[in-house]
Amino acid sequence: MNSVIEDLDLSLNTGERIQTKSTALSISQSDIQFTSAEQLKATANVTLKSQNLSFNQEDIIASYESFDFENTVSVEINEGLLTAQNNQLSINIQGLKGTLEEEKKVSIGTVSLSAEQINADIDNQQAPSIIGTNLQFESTFFDSFLTDTKRIASFDKAGFNGLSFTQQGEAFDVALDLLGVDNLTFSEALTASGESQKALPALTHVGKIQVQNVKADSKGASIDSIVSDAVKVNTIISPNKALANLVFQEEQDSETTSNTIPQASLQGSGSPKASDAQHAIENTPNAEQEPAFKAPYYVALKSFDVTGESAVYVQDQSIKPALQRTLNIDTLSLRDLNTQDKEQATVLSLKARNGKYSTLDSDITIWPLADALTMQSTLVIKEAELPPYSSYIANALGYQIDSGQLNLDLKLDADNGVLDGNSHVLLRQFNLGGRQESSSVIKAGAMPLNIAVGILKDSDDNIDLDIPLSGNVNNPEFGWKSFLVQPVRTALYKVSSNYLMQTFIPYANVITIAQFAGEQLLKVRVEPLMFTPEEAQLNSSQDTFLEQLVALMKDKEESQLKACGVTSYVDLGFEQPPAELNDEMKAQALSLAQERADNLKEFLVEKGISSSRILICSPEVDLSKSSQPRIELNF
């Protein structure tokens, strides 16, 4: 049997309208057998081809360019039992588009679904049963929008293969060989002109996701591996502290609906533990009753890995100057997550970098189902520059962070909630800048923070602390013994004038020393590295200065250098200092100052100076009349 419909335009009384250029239905090799009044057998090869169909219903519009369907179907009815078998099912759709309420849109390049077999048994005496064997699915060029300027998600290609399942009532079993997605983008804000000009980076972009060997039933799911390649996460925080590139959020006041949160949700309600389940079962009065406790849906994941050039970018516009930092992920892996096995340990490893020199290395082994926190962990941070984070803590400290570098070596274990560990903190060249209006309460008679920091410093101008960690997770106790030892060590240390003179005279271009008139005091000054206006690169006019600076740092191997990039008004094309700079010009000036300091550090590292000895300060803009483009240096 063949049936063809050409140029259909159908309008219904309910408002729907269906249009299609052509639709062809073909049924071949059909066989129908009636063996009795309650018995029927029918088989047929069904082919359906349709082109350029569109469906309209008020604000809903759906269309496709082509739709192809092929299937061999067998139906049997026997005394109330309906059995349907679909063999070699194939569905192909091209150019699928949908619009909801004008702005919400979805488009898909191609959709392909095939299955060796899909069977269904429908019996009036029990729940329907469905079995699927070896389903394959692939979709290309998916794109979806909330509005013309808010993309929900898009990908180049997605699909799965080797899917088989059975389902009857609430019971089901699923097995999947492979699930993959290529070039996934999630939550992206665009400019009004469209995709060619992106207003903000997408919240998340993943080059490739692969999930292998999934098995699931009504009790839980197990997964062999998940691999995410080239993951880019962009966290853009707006001036009002909202996540600017999350397209789902409504524009509203920063005061959220905190008063609408149910009180029950504010109370602690930790995850169910194995002990909870056992207690509930033991206290169920009748064994035939349903237990009072139902175990949660379990998940077992053998491995999760982030590979390729992956990074987390943070831009916080709610502080000034705005924070911009990128954490490049070298290794991120999770092993043996199992929410069903109380004895199973989960291992998390992270290796990451910020820039070329700041590194983070962490390994955590944790038992997720333990009744109280049980874990073994290490965290090592090296050469973390602190000035960029100054704005976060300036209100609490009362001071800006002018310079400083953090090294942290943390080892912390927990055995059923009992803590045991140590934190070695090294703050190198940690200095506080100018006063900041503080929201913290300073008690009368308390030592000002900047003086306390000075007392804690050792002979190398560092703060070196060992902090024992002990107690219980509900009431941790920290040892502060190093705070008592440091002032004694500092009081015994004084630098002699003769030492200063003998040390720095050979480096007269970098260090100048003068004696105050009538005073037995020396003024030691580290000369700045001067730049040509608007230039950030080092040049030949600086060679003598740089040669002496390298020689000084190699001669004094324990020395540490602070480099603070400074932009002058002449860098910005002004002949006279302006009264003030707008935000865009100030950002440009700070970027130039930062680039100068970064270039100097890279030059010194290339000359064999350890990167850990060179600390970058917060960039500055100098609008004083005598200001010059430079890098301020200090040891």
C-alpha positions as CSV (number, residue, x, y, z in Angstrom):
1,M,0.0,0.0,0.0
2,N,1.3,3.4,-1.0
3,S,-0.1,6.8,-0.1
4,V,1.2,10.2,-1.1
5,I,0.1,13.7,0.0
6,E,1.4,16.8,-1.8
7,D,1.2,20.4,-0.7
8,L,-1.0,19.9,2.4
9,D,-2.3,23.0,4.2
10,L,-4.7,22.1,7.0
11,S,-6.2,24.5,9.5
12,L,-8.2,23.2,12.5
13,N,-11.0,24.8,14.4
14,T,-8.9,24.7,17.6
15,G,-6.3,27.0,16.0
16,E,-3.7,24.6,14.8
17,R,-2.3,24.7,11.3
18,I,-0.3,21.9,9.6
19,Q,1.6,22.5,6.4
20,T,3.7,20.0,4.4
21,K,5.2,19.9,1.0
22,S,4.9,16.1,0.6
23,T,4.3,13.0,2.8
24,A,4.6,9.4,1.5
25,L,3.5,6.4,3.5
26,S,4.4,2.9,2.2
27,I,3.4,-0.4,3.8
28,S,4.7,-3.6,2.2
29,Q,4.9,-7.3,2.9
30,S,1.9,-7.0,5.2
31,D,0.3,-10.1,6.6
32,I,-2.8,-10.2,8.8
33,Q,-4.1,-13.4,10.3
34,F,-7.3,-13.8,12.4
35,T,-7.1,-17.2,14.1
36,S,-10.1,-16.5,16.4
37,A,-12.1,-13.6,17.8
38,E,-9.5,-12.9,20.4
39,Q,-6.4,-13.7,18.4
40,L,-4.7,-11.6,15.7
41,K,-1.3,-11.6,14.1
42,A,-0.1,-8.8,11.8
43,T,3.3,-8.0,10.3
44,A,4.3,-5.2,7.9
45,N,7.3,-3.1,6.6
46,V,6.4,0.6,7.2
47,T,8.1,3.5,5.5
48,L,7.2,7.1,6.0
49,K,8.9,10.0,4.2
50,S,7.9,13.6,4.8
51,Q,9.4,17.0,3.6
52,N,9.0,20.5,4.8
53,L,6.4,20.1,7.5
54,S,5.5,22.9,9.9
55,F,3.0,23.0,12.8
56,N,1.6,26.2,14.3
57,Q,-0.4,26.5,17.5
58,E,-0.7,30.0,19.0
59,D,2.9,30.7,20.3
60,I,4.3,27.3,19.4
61,I,5.9,26.7,16.0
62,A,7.6,23.4,15.0
63,S,9.1,22.4,11.6
64,Y,11.5,20.1,9.9
65,E,13.0,19.8,6.5
66,S,12.7,16.1,6.2
67,F,11.6,13.1,8.2
68,D,12.3,9.5,7.3
69,F,10.9,6.5,9.2
70,E,11.5,2.8,8.5
71,N,10.5,-0.2,10.6
72,T,9.4,-3.8,10.5
73,V,6.5,-4.2,13.0
74,S,4.8,-7.3,14.2
75,V,1.7,-7.2,16.4
76,E,0.0,-10.1,18.1
77,I,-3.1,-10.1,20.3
78,N,-3.8,-13.2,22.2
79,E,-6.6,-13.3,24.9
80,G,-6.0,-9.8,26.1
81,L,-2.2,-9.8,25.8
82,L,-0.8,-7.3,23.2
83,T,2.7,-8.0,22.0
84,A,4.4,-5.5,19.6
85,Q,7.8,-6.1,18.0
86,N,9.7,-3.4,16.1
87,N,12.8,-4.7,14.2
88,Q,15.4,-2.6,12.5
89,L,13.8,0.7,13.5
90,S,15.3,3.8,11.8
91,I,14.4,7.4,12.2
92,N,16.2,10.3,10.5
93,I,15.2,14.0,10.9
94,Q,16.9,17.0,9.3
95,G,16.4,20.7,10.0
96,L,14.3,20.4,13.1
97,K,13.3,23.8,14.6
98,G,11.0,24.9,17.4
99,T,9.9,28.2,18.7
100,L,8.0,28.9,22.0
101,E,6.6,32.3,22.9
102,E,8.6,33.9,20.1
103,E,12.0,34.1,21.8
104,K,12.6,30.6,23.1
105,K,14.1,28.7,20.2
106,V,15.6,25.3,19.5
107,S,17.3,24.1,16.3
108,I,18.9,20.7,15.5
109,G,20.8,20.0,12.3
110,T,20.2,16.2,12.2
111,V,18.7,13.5,14.4
112,S,19.2,9.8,13.8
113,L,17.8,7.0,15.9
114,S,18.1,3.3,15.2
115,A,17.3,0.1,17.1
116,E,17.7,-3.6,16.4
117,Q,14.6,-4.3,18.4
118,I,12.0,-2.6,20.6
119,N,9.3,-4.9,22.0
120,A,6.3,-4.1,24.1
121,D,4.0,-6.5,26.0
122,I,0.7,-5.0,27.3
123,D,-1.3,-7.2,29.7
124,N,-4.4,-6.1,31.5
125,Q,-3.3,-8.2,34.5
126,Q,0.1,-6.5,35.1
127,A,2.1,-3.4,34.2
128,P,3.3,-3.0,30.6
129,S,6.7,-4.4,29.7
130,I,9.1,-2.7,27.2
131,I,12.4,-4.1,26.0
132,G,14.9,-2.3,23.7
133,T,18.0,-3.8,22.2
134,N,21.1,-1.9,20.8
135,L,19.7,1.6,20.3
136,Q,21.9,4.1,18.5
137,F,21.4,7.8,18.6
138,E,23.2,10.8,17.1
139,S,22.4,14.5,16.9
140,T,24.3,17.3,15.2
141,F,24.3,21.1,15.5
142,F,22.0,21.6,18.5
143,D,21.3,25.2,19.6
144,S,18.8,26.5,22.1
145,F,18.0,30.1,23.3
146,L,15.9,31.7,26.0
147,T,16.0,34.9,24.0
148,D,18.1,36.2,21.1
149,T,20.8,37.2,23.6
150,K,20.7,34.3,25.9
151,R,21.9,30.9,24.7
152,I,20.9,28.0,27.0
153,A,23.1,25.3,25.4
154,S,24.7,24.2,22.1
155,F,26.8,21.3,20.8
156,D,28.3,20.2,17.6
157,K,27.5,16.5,18.0
158,A,26.0,14.2,20.7
159,G,24.9,10.6,20.8
160,F,25.0,7.2,22.3
161,N,25.4,3.7,21.2
162,G,24.9,0.2,22.6
163,L,21.8,1.1,24.6
164,S,19.7,-1.8,25.8
165,F,16.9,-1.6,28.4
166,T,14.0,-3.4,30.0
167,Q,11.2,-1.7,31.9
168,Q,8.1,-2.9,33.7
169,G,6.3,-0.7,36.2
170,E,8.9,1.0,38.5
171,A,11.5,-1.7,37.8
172,F,14.0,-1.1,35.0
173,D,17.5,-2.1,33.8
174,V,19.6,0.0,31.5
175,A,23.0,-0.8,29.9
176,L,24.8,1.8,27.8
177,D,28.2,1.3,26.0
178,L,29.1,4.9,25.2
179,L,27.6,8.4,25.6
180,G,29.5,11.3,23.9
181,V,29.1,15.1,23.4
182,D,31.4,17.3,21.3
183,N,31.9,21.1,21.8
184,L,29.3,21.6,24.5
185,T,28.5,25.2,25.5
186,F,26.3,26.0,28.4
187,S,24.8,29.3,29.4
188,E,26.1,32.0,27.2
189,A,25.1,35.7,27.0
190,L,25.3,37.3,23.6
191,T,25.2,40.8,22.4
192,A,22.0,42.1,20.7
193,S,23.7,41.8,17.3
194,G,23.9,38.0,17.5
195,E,26.5,35.3,17.9
196,S,29.3,37.0,16.1
197,Q,29.9,39.4,19.0
198,K,30.0,37.7,22.4
199,A,29.1,39.9,25.3
200,L,30.5,37.5,27.9
201,P,32.2,34.1,27.8
202,A,30.0,31.1,28.2
203,L,29.6,29.8,31.8
204,T,31.0,26.4,30.6
205,H,32.5,25.0,27.5
206,V,33.6,21.4,27.1
207,G,35.5,20.2,24.1
208,K,34.4,16.6,24.5
209,I,32.6,14.4,27.1
210,Q,32.7,10.6,27.0
211,V,30.8,8.4,29.4
212,Q,31.5,4.6,29.1
213,N,29.8,1.5,30.3
214,V,26.8,2.7,32.3
215,K,24.5,0.2,34.1
216,A,21.5,1.3,36.0
217,D,18.4,0.0,37.7
218,S,15.8,1.1,40.2
219,K,18.3,0.9,43.0
220,G,21.3,2.7,41.6
221,A,23.8,3.3,38.7
222,S,27.4,2.3,38.0
223,I,29.7,4.0,35.5
224,D,33.1,2.9,34.4
225,S,34.5,6.2,33.4
226,I,33.7,9.8,32.6
227,V,36.3,11.9,30.7
228,S,35.8,15.6,30.1
229,D,38.4,17.2,27.7
230,A,39.2,20.9,27.3
231,V,36.9,22.1,30.1
232,K,36.6,25.9,30.4
233,V,34.6,27.3,33.2
234,N,34.1,31.1,33.3
235,T,32.7,32.7,36.5
236,I,31.8,36.3,35.8
237,I,30.6,38.1,38.9
238,S,28.8,41.4,38.2
239,P,29.0,44.6,40.3
240,N,25.9,43.5,42.2
241,K,27.5,40.1,42.9
242,A,25.3,38.2,40.5
243,L,26.6,35.5,38.2
244,A,26.5,37.6,35.0
245,N,26.9,34.8,32.5
246,L,24.1,32.6,34.0
247,V,21.3,33.2,31.5
248,F,18.6,31.6,33.6
249,Q,18.6,34.2,36.5
250,E,16.0,36.9,36.5
251,E,17.2,40.4,36.8
252,Q,16.3,41.5,40.3
253,D,17.6,43.2,43.4
254,S,20.5,41.7,45.1
255,E,18.3,41.0,48.1
256,T,17.1,37.5,47.4
257,T,14.1,35.7,48.7
258,S,16.0,34.5,51.8
259,N,12.9,34.9,53.9
260,T,11.0,32.5,51.7
261,I,13.3,29.5,52.5
262,P,11.4,27.0,54.6
263,Q,12.8,26.7,58.1
264,A,13.2,23.0,57.7
265,S,15.7,23.5,54.9
266,L,17.9,25.6,57.2
267,Q,18.3,22.8,59.7
268,G,21.0,20.2,59.4
269,S,19.8,17.1,57.6
270,G,22.9,15.2,56.6
271,S,22.9,12.4,54.0
272,P,21.5,9.1,55.2
273,K,24.2,6.8,56.6
274,A,24.3,3.0,56.7
275,S,23.8,3.1,60.5
276,D,20.5,5.0,59.9
277,A,19.3,2.3,57.6
278,Q,20.2,-0.5,60.0
279,H,18.5,1.3,62.9
280,A,15.3,1.9,61.0
281,I,15.1,-1.7,59.8
282,E,15.8,-3.1,63.3
283,N,13.0,-0.9,64.7
284,T,10.4,-1.8,62.2
285,P,7.7,-3.6,64.3
286,N,6.5,-5.9,61.5
287,A,8.9,-7.5,59.0
288,E,6.2,-7.6,56.4
289,Q,5.8,-3.8,56.6
290,E,7.8,-1.4,54.4
291,P,10.9,-0.3,56.3
292,A,10.8,3.2,57.7
293,F,14.1,4.0,56.0
294,K,14.5,3.7,52.3
295,A,18.1,3.6,51.1
296,P,19.0,6.5,48.7
297,Y,19.7,5.9,45.0
298,Y,23.4,4.8,44.9
299,V,26.0,5.9,42.4
300,A,29.2,4.0,41.7
301,L,31.8,5.8,39.5
302,K,35.2,4.1,38.9
303,S,36.9,7.1,37.3
304,F,36.4,10.7,36.4
305,D,39.1,12.7,34.6
306,V,39.5,16.2,33.2
307,T,42.0,16.3,30.4
308,G,43.4,18.6,27.8
309,E,43.8,22.4,28.2
310,S,41.3,22.9,31.0
311,A,40.9,26.0,33.1
312,V,38.7,28.0,35.5
313,Y,38.5,31.7,34.9
314,V,37.2,34.1,37.5
315,Q,36.4,37.7,36.9
316,D,34.9,39.6,39.9
317,Q,33.6,43.0,39.0
318,S,32.1,43.5,42.5
319,I,35.4,44.6,43.8
320,K,37.8,47.3,42.7
321,P,40.2,46.8,41.1
322,A,38.3,43.8,39.6
323,L,39.9,40.4,40.1
324,Q,40.8,38.4,37.0
325,R,42.4,35.1,37.6
326,T,42.8,31.9,35.6
327,L,43.4,28.5,37.2
328,N,44.9,26.2,34.6
329,I,44.1,22.5,35.5
330,D,46.9,20.1,34.8
331,T,45.2,17.1,36.6
332,L,41.8,16.6,38.0
333,S,40.7,13.1,38.7
334,L,38.3,11.2,40.9
335,R,38.6,7.5,41.6
336,D,36.2,4.9,43.2
337,L,33.2,7.0,44.2
338,N,30.7,4.5,45.6
339,T,27.7,5.7,47.7
340,Q,26.7,2.1,48.5
341,D,29.9,0.7,50.1
342,K,30.8,2.2,53.5
343,E,34.3,0.8,53.4
344,Q,35.1,2.3,49.9
345,A,37.6,5.2,49.9
346,T,37.3,7.9,47.2
347,V,40.5,9.5,45.9
348,L,40.5,13.1,44.5
349,S,43.6,14.6,42.9
350,L,44.1,18.1,41.7
351,K,47.2,19.8,40.1
352,A,46.7,23.3,38.9
353,R,48.5,26.5,38.0
354,N,47.9,30.2,38.1
355,G,50.1,31.9,35.6
356,K,53.6,30.4,35.1
357,Y,54.8,30.1,38.7
358,S,51.9,29.7,41.2
359,T,50.9,26.1,41.7
360,L,48.4,24.1,43.6
361,D,48.7,20.4,44.4
362,S,46.1,18.5,46.4
363,D,45.4,14.8,47.1
364,I,42.4,13.8,49.2
365,T,41.3,10.2,50.2
366,I,37.9,10.3,51.9
367,W,35.4,7.8,53.0
368,P,32.1,9.4,52.0
369,L,29.8,7.1,53.9
370,A,31.6,7.2,57.3
371,D,29.4,8.3,60.2
372,A,31.8,11.2,60.9
373,L,34.5,12.8,58.7
374,T,37.2,10.3,57.8
375,M,39.9,11.3,55.4
376,Q,43.6,11.8,54.6
377,S,44.5,15.0,52.8
378,T,47.5,17.1,51.6
379,L,47.4,20.6,50.0
380,V,50.5,22.3,48.7
381,I,50.4,25.9,47.4
382,K,53.5,27.6,46.1
383,E,54.2,31.1,45.0
384,A,50.6,32.4,45.3
385,E,50.7,36.2,44.8
386,L,48.4,37.8,47.4
387,P,47.9,41.4,46.2
388,P,45.1,40.5,43.7
389,Y,43.0,39.2,46.5
390,S,43.5,42.3,48.7
391,S,40.0,43.8,48.1
392,Y,38.3,40.7,49.5
393,I,39.9,41.1,53.0
394,A,40.6,44.8,53.2
395,N,37.4,45.5,55.1
396,A,38.2,42.9,57.7
397,L,41.9,43.6,58.0
398,G,41.7,47.4,57.8
399,Y,44.6,47.4,55.4
400,Q,45.3,46.7,51.8
401,I,47.8,44.0,50.9
402,D,50.7,45.7,49.2
403,S,52.8,42.7,48.5
404,G,53.2,39.1,49.6
405,Q,53.5,35.6,48.4
406,L,52.0,32.5,50.1
407,N,53.5,29.1,50.4
408,L,51.2,26.6,52.2
409,D,51.9,23.0,53.1
410,L,48.9,21.5,54.7
411,K,48.5,17.9,56.0
412,L,45.2,17.1,57.6
413,D,43.8,13.7,58.6
414,A,40.4,13.0,60.2
415,D,39.5,9.7,61.9
416,N,35.7,9.6,62.6
417,G,35.7,13.4,63.1
418,V,38.9,13.6,65.1
419,L,41.4,15.9,63.5
420,D,45.2,15.5,63.3
421,G,47.4,17.6,61.1
422,N,49.8,20.5,60.6
423,S,49.8,23.6,58.4
424,H,53.1,25.2,57.5
425,V,52.5,28.7,56.3
426,L,55.2,30.9,54.7
427,L,54.3,34.5,53.9
428,R,57.1,35.9,51.9
429,Q,57.6,39.7,51.8
430,F,54.1,40.2,53.2
431,N,53.5,43.9,53.6
432,L,50.3,45.8,54.2
433,G,49.6,49.0,52.3
434,G,47.5,52.0,53.3
435,R,44.6,52.1,55.8
436,Q,41.2,51.0,54.6
437,E,37.9,51.8,56.2
438,S,37.3,48.6,58.2
439,S,34.0,47.0,59.1
440,S,35.6,44.9,61.8
441,V,35.5,45.9,65.4
442,I,39.0,46.7,66.8
443,K,39.1,46.4,70.6
444,A,40.8,49.1,72.7
445,G,44.4,48.3,73.4
446,A,44.7,45.8,70.6
447,M,47.9,45.9,68.6
448,P,47.4,47.4,65.1
449,L,47.6,44.7,62.5
450,N,50.4,46.3,60.5
451,I,52.6,46.3,63.7
452,A,51.7,42.7,64.5
453,V,52.7,41.7,61.0
454,G,56.0,43.4,61.5
455,I,56.7,41.6,64.8
456,L,56.0,38.2,63.2
457,K,58.6,38.7,60.5
458,D,61.9,36.9,60.7
459,S,65.4,38.0,59.5
460,D,64.4,37.3,55.9
461,D,61.3,39.6,56.2
462,N,59.1,36.5,56.0
463,I,56.4,35.1,58.3
464,D,57.1,31.5,58.8
465,L,54.5,29.6,60.9
466,D,53.8,26.0,61.9
467,I,50.2,25.6,63.0
468,P,49.2,22.3,64.5
469,L,45.6,21.3,63.8
470,S,43.7,19.2,66.3
471,G,40.4,18.6,68.0
472,N,37.0,17.6,66.6
473,V,35.3,18.7,63.4
474,N,32.6,20.2,65.5
475,N,35.0,22.1,67.8
476,P,38.4,22.4,66.1
477,E,41.4,23.7,68.1
478,F,44.4,25.3,66.5
479,G,47.9,25.7,68.0
480,W,49.4,29.2,67.6
481,K,52.8,28.5,69.3
482,S,54.8,30.1,66.5
483,F,53.2,33.5,67.3
484,L,54.9,33.5,70.7
485,V,58.4,32.5,69.3
486,Q,58.6,34.9,66.4
487,P,58.7,38.3,68.4
488,V,61.7,37.0,70.4
489,R,63.5,36.0,67.3
490,T,62.7,39.3,65.6
491,A,63.9,41.4,68.6
492,L,67.3,39.9,68.4
493,Y,67.8,40.7,64.8
494,K,69.2,44.1,63.6
495,V,71.0,44.9,60.4
496,S,74.2,46.9,60.8
497,S,75.1,50.0,58.7
498,N,78.5,48.5,57.8
499,Y,76.9,45.4,56.4
500,L,74.6,47.5,54.2
501,M,77.4,49.6,52.9
502,Q,79.6,46.6,52.1
503,T,76.8,44.7,50.5
504,F,75.4,47.2,48.0
505,I,78.2,49.6,46.9
506,P,79.1,47.3,43.9
507,Y,75.6,47.7,42.5
508,A,75.4,51.5,42.4
509,N,73.0,51.6,39.5
510,V,70.4,49.5,41.4
511,I,71.1,50.5,45.1
512,T,71.9,54.0,46.4
513,I,73.0,54.6,50.0
514,A,73.1,58.0,51.7
515,Q,73.6,59.2,55.3
516,F,71.1,61.6,56.8
517,A,72.7,64.9,57.8
518,G,73.5,65.0,61.5
519,E,72.0,61.5,61.9
520,Q,73.7,58.2,62.5
521,L,71.2,56.7,60.1
522,L,71.5,55.4,56.5
523,K,68.9,55.8,53.8
524,V,68.9,52.8,51.5
525,R,67.1,53.2,48.2
526,V,66.5,50.7,45.5
527,E,66.4,52.6,42.2
528,P,63.3,52.1,40.0
529,L,63.6,50.5,36.5
530,M,62.5,53.3,34.2
531,F,60.5,52.8,31.0
532,T,59.8,54.8,27.8
533,P,56.2,56.1,27.9
534,E,53.6,53.6,26.7
535,E,56.2,50.8,26.5
536,A,56.0,47.6,28.5
537,Q,58.8,45.6,26.9
538,L,62.4,45.7,28.2
539,N,64.9,47.5,25.9
540,S,68.6,48.1,25.4
541,S,68.7,51.3,27.4
542,Q,68.0,49.3,30.5
543,D,70.8,46.8,29.9
544,T,73.3,48.1,32.5
545,F,70.7,48.3,35.2
546,L,69.4,44.8,34.4
547,E,72.9,43.3,34.4
548,Q,73.6,44.7,37.9
549,L,70.2,43.6,39.1
550,V,70.8,40.0,37.9
551,A,74.3,40.0,39.4
552,L,73.0,41.3,42.7
553,M,70.3,38.6,43.0
554,K,72.8,35.9,42.0
555,D,75.4,37.2,44.5
556,K,72.8,37.4,47.3
557,E,71.0,34.1,46.9
558,E,68.7,34.6,49.9
559,S,67.4,38.0,48.6
560,Q,63.9,38.4,47.4
561,L,62.8,41.1,45.1
562,K,59.4,42.9,45.0
563,A,58.5,44.4,41.6
564,C,55.7,47.0,41.5
565,G,54.7,48.2,38.0
566,V,53.7,51.9,37.9
567,T,51.9,53.7,35.0
568,S,52.3,57.5,34.7
569,Y,49.9,59.9,33.1
570,V,52.4,60.3,30.2
571,D,51.7,56.6,29.4
572,L,48.2,57.6,28.7
573,G,49.0,60.5,26.3
574,F,48.4,63.3,28.8
575,E,50.8,66.3,28.9
576,Q,49.6,67.2,32.3
577,P,48.2,65.0,35.1
578,P,44.4,64.7,34.7
579,A,42.1,65.3,37.7
580,E,40.9,61.6,37.4
581,L,40.7,58.7,35.1
582,N,37.5,56.9,33.9
583,D,37.2,53.2,34.6
584,E,38.3,52.1,31.1
585,M,41.4,54.3,31.2
586,K,42.3,53.2,34.7
587,A,42.0,49.5,33.7
588,Q,44.2,50.2,30.7
589,A,46.8,51.9,32.9
590,L,46.8,49.1,35.5
591,S,47.1,46.5,32.8
592,L,50.2,48.3,31.4
593,A,51.8,48.5,34.9
594,Q,51.1,44.8,35.4
595,E,52.6,43.8,32.1
596,R,55.8,45.7,32.9
597,A,56.3,43.8,36.2
598,D,55.4,40.5,34.5
599,N,58.0,41.1,31.7
600,L,60.7,41.9,34.3
601,K,60.0,38.7,36.2
602,E,60.1,36.6,33.1
603,F,63.4,38.2,32.1
604,L,65.0,37.4,35.5
605,V,63.7,33.9,35.4
606,E,65.3,33.4,32.0
607,K,68.5,34.6,33.5
608,G,68.5,31.9,36.1
609,I,66.8,33.6,39.0
610,S,64.2,31.4,40.8
611,S,60.7,32.5,40.2
612,S,59.9,32.2,43.9
613,R,62.3,35.0,44.7
614,I,60.5,37.6,42.5
615,L,57.2,38.8,44.0
616,I,54.8,41.0,41.9
617,C,53.0,43.8,43.8
618,S,49.6,45.3,42.9
619,P,50.0,47.6,39.9
620,E,49.7,51.3,40.5
621,V,48.8,54.5,38.6
622,D,50.9,57.6,39.5
623,L,49.2,60.9,38.5
624,S,51.7,63.2,40.4
625,K,53.3,65.9,38.2
626,S,56.8,64.4,38.5
627,S,55.7,60.8,37.8
628,Q,57.5,58.6,35.3
629,P,56.8,55.2,33.8
630,R,58.7,52.7,35.9
631,I,58.9,49.5,38.1
632,E,59.5,50.3,41.7
633,L,61.8,47.7,43.2
634,N,62.5,46.6,46.8
635,F,64.3,43.9,48.6
